[in-house]
Amino acid sequence: MAPTGVTRSRLHDILATHIGLEPEVVDGATDSSLADLGVDSIGLIELQKAVSDEYDTELPDEAHAWSLDQIIDHLNSTTRKAS
C-alpha cells in the first residue's frame, strides 16, 4: 500500500537521493521549478520513477516547469484520488 501524503521533506529527500541535488539547493526553493534547480530530462525521468514506485502515481512531463509546491500539491491530489 502506498504511503499517504507527500511531504516537502520527503520530496527533498527524493530529489537528493534519486537526482543528486544538494540539500541546500533544494531547501527554500519552493518557488523554483525543477528546471530552475538544474534538473534535466534524465533527472525528471528518475523523479517520475521514484514517485511512481513510492506513491503509485504518475508525475507528468510538464512537472519539469512546476515549482516544488506544485509538485507536492499534484502528488497529494492524485494519491488521494487513487485511495
Buried (B, 14 or more C-beta within 10 A) or exposed (E): EEEEEBEBEBBBBBBBEBBEBEEEBBEEBBEBBBBEBEBEEEBBEBBBEBBEEBBBBBBEEEBBEBBBBBBBEBBBEBBEEEE
